[in-house]
Amino acid sequence: MRISWVSLIVAVVAISACAPQVARGPEQSTNAQPREMRTLSVVLRNEPFDLTDTASSRNNMTVAFFVARLVHSDDLDTPMPVLSEAVPALNTDTWRVFPDGRMETTFRLRPDLRWHDGTPLTAEDVVFTHRTNATQLAWGISQSAISPVEHRAIEEVMAPDPRTVVIRWKQLYADAVRLDMKILPRHILESVVDEGRSEVLGAHPYWTTGYVGAGPYRVAQWSQGAYIEGTAFEGYALGRPRIDRVRVTWSGDPNSTLARVLAGDADLALDGAIFYVQAATLKKEWATDTRGVVLLQPGTLRFVAGQHRAAYANPASVLDVRVRRATAHAIDYQALTEALTEGYGVVAQTVAPPGVRYYAEVDRTAAKYPYDLRRVEQLIGEAGFAKGADGWYASPAEGRHSPELMGVAEGQEGQETTVIADFLRRAGIDAQLRLVPQEMLQQSDEMKSTYPAWRTNYGLGSPKNLSSDRVLGSRAATVDNRWSGTNKMGWNHAAHDALYDRWTRALDSSEADQILIQIARTVMDELPYIPTYFDPTVAAHSANLAGPSLGFGTAWQNVAQWSWK
């Protein structure tokens, strides 16, 4: 059955808002505490490595609970002040752009900010955070409080007084007001950093069981391998959270998590704890009694990456954009999405996900490649191929067109690669399926980069924007950098890279959106990779919990406003 994204949203809203509430009697209660004192029980897919690094989605919820930023973004990606009193405004004293291309932003901290242990939080902590981040990046420590790209753009961080933070930037940087910096406590870590030993800093309990932050909740206990408990922080910058206690657990088994949610043992499952298969079960179970709410949003982009290095491309025709376009038309995206996501995924008509500000313009103007076998024949014919009596496309120069399609063997990715290979073969492209164990692929950057033709893959930056260093020519994986470059497909397109550079420096959001639209058009025209579908981000929560939502801003940024109904 085909389910449109709009109808899915409507169904979820109907389940969560329109149906009558079902009262629970005392015998049904899962907790004897008064409702306002209930502990919020949360299930993640994985135990976090630490409480500051957001390199993995496994940290989204724990960062939201325990960490505070100067600024975060709401569900519509609008910057909102947290530790800062206000968001710097362009062309004012708080955000100045200089003729030489540098700039300066000023954040005024809220008065009387404190760390979870009661120590005052001041501008010197922000200066220390920047210094520590430089040390961590130099030492190769993973616990980074800021992204490397953002760090490279900063020239200096200063504290002219305890409540004022001045950041000088080496260049124009569009996300300067969304500074993704998780502030570190100078009073705890300064002596460790000054000691100059990476192993001591990396192993410090601050990152885990001894964490002291400034977020909505304080870490009361972290029993590693079992749970993290938090209590509401009275001194949180945006006000004391409405829910008093939280308990975070994790499980790699989504069916086990499903059972907990259905039994009322967990109030919230998110950050990969359940997938669309479990979402389908929950929607069915909750359709009549409204015990809970299922949240869905277009998430990670799935795609098929082409090989763009002439030295490795085999057959060489994969370098021909007409062949890439023909290959794109050979895939039935709707059938693929339904088969792999229970109909909850969103077909990637273009590289822009529905919901972002600029989606309508990209959808209207960018090239698309719907399933169309006549277009396959026309385009691949223009590249010199014709379908023989045996049903396969071939050319005098290359013979039968038999590109390899490589993918991870296990789970959904293995199924996805197999289905796509089948579509290509049905169209007359003799795709050679190669499934590789995930562990083997993860350990070999060379294998990720030197595949001969096509490779199924996922994740090109944040869903809220189209730009990523994973397709920049300057970030290509090569022999010289031991295949460590982020651009594994080896695509090198000067016009695209120039647009990316302009986007990183576009300070006006409207201008930035226009550049992203141009990037989308370039990618869909040149087709370095074939977008297939957006894997849905899935979360589910008890109907007694109000507040969780999925958006394109800082993940779960409104946790302090969550409440029991």
C-alpha positions in Angstrom: 0.0 0.0 0.0 1.4 3.4 -0.9 1.3 6.0 1.9 1.9 9.7 1.1 4.0 11.8 3.5 1.1 14.2 3.9 -1.4 11.5 4.7 1.1 10.0 7.2 1.4 13.3 9.0 -2.3 13.7 9.1 -2.7 10.2 10.5 -0.2 10.9 13.3 -1.9 14.1 14.2 -5.2 12.4 14.2 -4.0 9.7 16.5 -2.3 12.1 18.9 -4.8 14.9 19.1 -8.2 14.1 17.8 -9.2 10.9 19.4 -10.6 10.8 23.0 -8.2 10.3 25.8 -8.3 7.0 27.7 -8.2 7.3 31.4 -5.9 5.0 33.4 -7.1 3.5 36.6 -4.9 3.1 39.6 -4.3 -0.6 38.7 -2.9 0.5 35.3 -0.3 2.9 36.6 3.3 2.0 36.0 4.6 4.4 38.7 3.2 5.1 42.2 4.6 8.6 42.3 2.3 11.6 41.8 2.3 12.5 38.1 4.2 15.7 38.5 7.0 13.7 40.2 7.2 10.9 37.6 10.6 10.0 36.2 10.8 10.4 32.4 12.0 7.0 31.1 13.9 7.4 27.8 15.4 4.7 25.5 18.2 5.3 23.0 19.7 2.8 20.6 23.2 3.2 22.0 24.9 4.3 25.2 26.6 7.6 24.5 30.4 7.7 24.3 30.4 11.0 26.2 28.1 13.9 26.9 29.5 16.6 24.6 30.3 15.1 21.3 27.5 15.3 18.7 29.4 13.6 15.9 27.0 10.7 16.3 23.2 10.8 16.5 23.5 8.5 19.5 24.2 11.8 21.5 21.3 13.9 20.5 19.1 13.3 23.5 21.8 13.2 26.1 23.3 16.5 24.8 19.8 18.0 25.0 19.4 16.9 28.6 22.7 17.8 30.0 24.5 20.3 27.8 23.9 24.0 27.2 25.0 26.2 24.3 25.2 29.9 23.8 22.5 29.5 21.1 20.5 26.7 19.8 18.0 26.4 16.9 14.3 25.7 17.1 12.4 23.2 15.0 12.3 25.6 12.1 16.1 26.2 12.4 15.7 29.7 13.8 18.5 30.7 16.2 17.4 31.1 19.8 19.5 32.3 22.8 20.2 29.9 25.6 23.3 31.0 27.7 23.4 34.2 25.7 20.8 36.9 26.3 20.3 37.4 22.6 21.4 36.2 19.2 23.9 38.5 17.5 22.3 40.7 14.8 24.0 41.4 11.5 25.2 44.9 10.9 25.0 45.9 14.6 27.6 46.1 17.3 26.9 42.4 18.1 27.8 41.2 14.6 30.3 43.3 12.6 31.7 42.5 9.2 35.0 44.1 8.3 36.2 45.2 4.8 39.0 42.6 4.8 36.5 39.7 5.0 36.9 39.0 8.7 34.1 39.5 11.2 33.3 39.7 14.9 30.3 38.4 16.9 29.5 39.4 20.5 27.5 37.3 22.9 26.3 38.8 26.2 25.8 36.0 28.8 22.7 35.9 31.0 23.3 37.1 34.5 24.0 34.6 37.3 24.8 31.6 35.1 26.0 28.6 37.1 27.4 25.2 36.4 25.6 22.1 37.8 28.0 22.2 40.8 27.1 25.8 41.6 30.3 27.4 40.3 29.6 30.6 38.3 29.7 30.2 34.5 31.5 33.1 32.9 32.9 34.3 29.6 36.3 32.9 30.6 34.7 29.4 30.3 34.0 30.1 26.7 37.5 31.3 26.1 38.8 28.1 27.8 36.5 26.0 25.7 38.0 27.3 22.4 41.5 26.8 23.7 40.7 23.2 24.9 39.1 22.4 21.6 42.3 23.4 19.8 44.3 21.2 22.1 41.9 18.2 21.6 42.0 18.6 17.8 45.8 18.7 17.9 45.9 15.6 20.1 43.3 13.7 18.1 40.9 13.3 21.0 37.3 12.7 20.0 35.6 14.7 22.7 35.3 17.9 20.8 33.1 20.7 22.1 32.9 22.4 18.6 33.0 21.2 15.0 36.5 21.3 13.4 35.1 23.4 10.5 33.8 26.0 12.9 37.0 25.9 14.9 39.1 26.6 11.8 37.0 29.7 11.0 37.6 31.2 14.4 40.6 33.5 14.9 40.3 34.4 18.6 37.8 34.2 21.5 38.0 36.9 24.1 36.3 37.8 27.4 36.5 41.6 28.0 34.4 41.0 31.1 32.8 38.1 32.9 29.5 38.3 30.9 30.8 39.3 27.4 32.2 36.9 24.8 33.8 38.3 21.7 34.6 36.0 18.8 36.8 37.1 16.0 36.5 35.2 12.8 39.1 34.7 10.1 36.5 34.7 7.4 32.8 35.2 6.8 31.0 32.3 8.4 27.3 31.9 7.9 26.6 29.8 11.0 28.4 32.1 13.4 25.3 32.8 15.4 24.4 29.1 15.6 27.8 28.5 17.3 27.7 24.8 18.0 30.0 25.1 21.0 29.3 23.1 24.1 30.9 25.2 26.9 33.4 23.4 29.1 34.0 24.1 32.8 37.3 25.8 33.3 37.4 25.1 37.0 37.4 21.4 36.4 39.5 20.9 33.2 42.0 23.7 33.1 44.6 22.0 35.3 44.2 18.8 33.2 44.6 20.6 29.9 47.6 22.5 31.2 49.2 19.2 32.3 49.7 18.6 28.6 49.0 14.9 28.5 46.4 13.7 26.0 45.7 10.4 27.7 44.9 12.2 31.0 42.5 14.6 29.3 40.8 11.9 27.2 40.3 9.6 30.2 39.0 12.3 32.6 35.7 11.3 34.2 34.3 14.7 33.3 33.3 13.3 29.9 31.2 10.6 31.4 30.4 9.7 35.0 31.8 13.0 36.4 30.1 15.3 34.0 29.3 18.8 35.1 27.4 20.9 32.6 24.9 23.7 32.5 22.0 22.1 30.6 18.4 21.4 31.8 19.4 18.4 33.9 22.3 17.4 36.2 23.8 14.0 36.0 22.8 12.3 39.2 24.3 8.9 38.3 25.8 7.2 35.3 26.0 3.5 35.7 28.0 2.7 32.6 26.5 0.0 30.6 23.1 0.4 32.3 21.6 3.8 32.6 22.0 7.6 33.2 19.8 9.4 35.7 19.4 13.2 35.7 17.6 15.7 38.0 16.1 19.0 37.0 18.7 21.9 37.3 17.2 24.8 39.2 19.7 27.2 37.7 19.1 26.3 34.0 19.4 29.5 31.8 15.9 29.0 30.3 14.2 28.1 33.6 13.8 24.9 35.7 12.6 22.0 33.6 9.0 21.0 34.2 9.8 17.3 34.6 11.8 16.6 37.7 13.8 13.5 36.8 14.9 11.6 33.7 16.3 8.1 33.3 18.1 7.3 30.1 18.6 3.6 29.1 19.6 2.0 25.7 19.0 -1.0 23.7 20.3 -2.2 20.3 17.2 -4.4 19.9 14.3 -2.3 18.5 11.8 -5.0 19.2 12.8 -5.1 22.8 12.3 -1.3 22.9 8.9 -1.7 21.2 7.8 -4.1 24.0 8.9 -1.6 26.6 7.0 1.2 25.0 3.9 -0.9 24.6 4.1 -2.1 28.2 4.4 1.5 29.5 7.9 0.8 30.8 9.4 3.5 28.6 7.9 6.9 28.0 10.0 7.9 25.0 12.0 6.0 22.3 14.2 8.0 20.0 17.7 8.4 18.4 17.5 5.1 16.6 15.9 3.1 19.4 13.1 2.1 17.0 12.6 2.0 13.3 9.7 2.2 10.9 8.8 -1.5 11.4 8.2 -0.8 15.0 6.5 2.5 14.2 4.0 0.6 12.1 3.2 -1.7 15.0 2.8 1.2 17.4 0.5 3.1 15.0 -1.6 0.0 14.7 -1.7 -0.6 18.5 -2.4 3.0 19.3 -4.9 3.7 16.6 -7.9 3.2 18.8 -6.8 3.9 22.4 -4.4 6.9 21.8 -1.9 5.6 24.3 0.9 7.2 22.4 2.2 9.3 19.5 4.5 8.3 16.7 6.7 11.0 15.2 8.2 10.7 11.7 10.4 13.0 9.6 12.5 12.7 6.5 16.0 11.9 7.8 19.2 10.6 6.4 19.4 10.7 2.6 20.1 7.3 1.0 21.9 7.4 -2.3 24.0 5.5 -4.9 27.4 7.0 -5.3 29.2 6.9 -8.6 33.0 6.4 -9.1 34.5 9.6 -10.5 38.2 8.8 -10.6 39.3 7.7 -14.1 42.0 5.5 -12.8 39.4 3.3 -10.9 36.2 3.7 -13.0 35.3 0.4 -14.6 33.6 0.4 -16.9 34.8 3.8 -18.0 31.3 4.7 -19.1 30.2 5.4 -15.5 32.1 8.7 -16.0 29.6 9.7 -18.7 26.8 11.8 -17.2 24.4 10.3 -19.8 25.0 6.8 -18.4 24.6 8.1 -14.8 21.2 9.7 -15.8 20.1 6.5 -17.6 21.0 4.5 -14.5 18.9 6.8 -12.3 15.9 6.4 -14.5 16.2 2.6 -14.1 15.3 2.6 -10.4 11.7 2.4 -9.2 12.1 4.7 -6.2 8.5 4.3 -4.9 8.7 0.6 -4.9 12.2 0.7 -3.3 11.1 3.0 -0.5 8.0 1.0 0.2 9.9 -2.3 0.3 12.5 -1.0 2.7 10.7 1.4 5.0 7.1 0.0 5.3 6.0 3.0 3.2 7.2 5.5 5.8 10.3 6.7 3.9 10.1 9.6 1.5 11.2 9.2 -2.1 14.0 11.6 -2.9 12.7 13.4 -6.0 15.7 15.6 -5.5 18.4 16.0 -2.9 16.3 18.4 -0.8 14.1 16.9 1.9 10.4 18.0 2.2 10.1 20.5 5.1 13.2 22.7 4.5 12.6 26.3 3.6 13.8 26.1 0.0 12.2 22.7 -0.9 9.5 24.1 -3.1 11.9 25.9 -5.4 14.2 23.0 -5.7 11.3 20.7 -6.4 10.1 23.1 -9.1 13.4 23.8 -10.9 15.9 20.9 -10.4 16.2 18.0 -12.8 14.4 14.7 -11.7 14.9 11.1 -12.7 11.6 9.2 -12.3 11.5 5.5 -13.1 11.2 5.5 -16.9 12.7 2.7 -19.0 12.1 4.7 -22.2 14.4 7.4 -20.9 17.0 4.7 -19.9 17.0 3.5 -23.5 17.2 7.1 -24.9 20.0 8.3 -22.6 22.2 5.2 -22.7 21.7 5.1 -26.4 23.1 8.6 -26.7 26.2 7.2 -24.9 26.7 4.6 -27.6 24.8 1.6 -26.1 22.0 -0.5 -27.6 20.0 -3.4 -26.2 21.0 -6.7 -27.8 18.9 -9.8 -28.4 19.9 -11.1 -25.0 18.2 -8.1 -23.3 21.5 -6.4 -22.2 22.8 -3.0 -23.1 26.2 -3.1 -24.8 28.5 -0.9 -26.9 31.2 -1.7 -29.5 33.8 -0.1 -27.3 32.9 -1.6 -24.0 30.8 -4.7 -24.7 28.1 -5.5 -22.2 27.5 -2.7 -19.7 28.1 -4.6 -16.5 28.9 -2.1 -13.7 29.5 -3.4 -10.2 27.1 -2.2 -7.4 28.8 -2.5 -4.0 27.1 -2.3 -0.7 27.1 -3.4 2.9 25.9 -7.0 3.3 24.0 -6.8 6.5 20.6 -5.5 7.3 18.6 -2.9 5.4 21.7 -1.8 3.4 22.2 -5.3 2.0 18.5 -5.5 1.1 18.6 -2.1 -0.5 21.7 -2.9 -2.7 20.1 -6.1 -3.8 16.8 -4.5 -4.8 18.6 -1.7 -6.7 20.8 -4.2 -8.6 17.6 -6.1 -9.5 16.0 -2.9 -10.9 19.1 -2.2 -13.0 19.1 -5.7 -14.4 15.4 -5.6 -15.3 16.2 -2.4 -17.2 18.9 -4.1 -19.2 22.0 -3.0 -17.2 23.9 -6.1 -16.2 24.7 -4.9 -12.6 27.2 -7.1 -10.7 26.1 -7.3 -7.1 28.9 -7.2 -4.5 28.0 -7.3 -0.8 30.8 -6.6 1.6 30.7 -7.2 5.4 30.1 -4.0 7.2 33.1 -4.4 9.5 35.4 -4.9 6.5 34.1 -1.8 4.8 34.4 0.3 7.9 38.0 -0.6 8.4 39.1 0.2 4.8 38.9 3.8 3.5 40.6 2.5 0.4 37.7 0.1 -0.3 35.2 2.9 0.3 37.0 5.0 -2.3 38.2 2.6 -5.1 35.0 0.8 -5.9 34.8 0.5 -9.7 31.3 1.8 -10.5 28.5 2.3 -7.9 28.2 2.0 -4.1 25.1 2.4 -2.0 25.6 4.8 0.8 23.8 7.2 3.1 24.3 10.6 4.9 25.5 13.7 3.1 25.6 16.3 5.8 22.6 17.6 7.7 19.1 17.1 6.2 18.5 20.8 6.7 21.0 21.7 4.0 22.4 20.2 0.8 26.0 21.2 1.2 28.6 18.8 2.4 32.4 18.4 2.3 31.7 14.8 1.3 31.4 16.0 -2.3 34.1 18.8 -2.4 36.9 18.2 -4.8 39.4 19.5 -2.2 38.2 16.8 0.3 38.6 13.9 -2.1 40.1 10.7 -0.8 43.4 10.0 -2.5 46.4 7.8 -2.3 48.4 10.8 -1.0 46.0 11.3 2.0 45.7 7.5 2.5 42.1 7.6 1.4 41.1 9.6 4.5 39.4 12.4 2.6 35.7 12.8 3.2 34.8 12.8 -0.5 35.0 9.0 -1.1 33.4 9.2 -4.6 36.1 11.5 -5.9 33.8 13.9 -7.6 35.5 17.2 -8.5 33.3 20.0 -9.8 34.7 23.5 -9.7 31.3 25.3 -10.0 29.8 23.2 -7.2 32.8 23.9 -4.9 32.6 27.6 -5.6 28.9 27.5 -4.6 29.8 25.6 -1.4 32.3 28.3 -0.5 29.8 31.0 -1.1 27.3 29.2 1.0 29.6 29.0 4.0 30.1 32.8 3.8 26.5 33.8 3.1 25.4 35.7 6.2 21.9 36.4 5.0 19.6 33.3 5.3 17.7 34.2 2.1 21.0 34.4 0.1 22.1 31.1 1.7 18.9 29.4 0.6 19.3 30.7 -3.0 22.8 29.2 -3.1 21.5 25.9 -1.7 19.0 25.9 -4.5 21.8 26.3 -7.1 23.7 23.5 -5.4 20.7 21.3 -5.7 20.3 22.1 -9.4 24.0 21.4 -10.0 24.0 18.1 -8.2 20.8 16.9 -9.9 22.1 17.9 -13.3 25.6 16.4 -13.0 24.4 13.5 -10.8 27.6 12.6 -9.0 25.3 10.4 -6.8 21.8 9.2 -7.3 19.4 10.1 -4.4 17.0 7.3 -3.7 15.0 8.0 -0.5 15.1 9.7 2.9 15.2 7.2 5.6 12.6 8.3 8.1 13.7 9.5 11.5 11.4 7.8 14.0 10.5 8.5 17.6 7.5 7.5 19.8 6.3 8.7 23.1 3.5 8.1 25.6 0.4 10.2 25.2 0.9 11.4 28.8 4.1 13.3 27.6 3.7 16.7 26.0 6.4 18.5 24.0 8.7 16.2 21.9 8.8 17.1 18.2 11.0 16.5 15.2 12.4 19.4 13.3 15.4 20.8 11.4 17.0 22.6 14.3 18.9 21.5 17.3 17.7 18.1 18.2 15.3 17.9 21.1 16.2 21.5 22.0 12.9 22.2 24.0 13.3 19.4 26.7 13.0 22.0 29.5 9.4 22.7 28.3 8.3 19.0 28.2 5.7 18.2 30.7 3.2 15.5 31.9 -0.3 16.0 30.8 
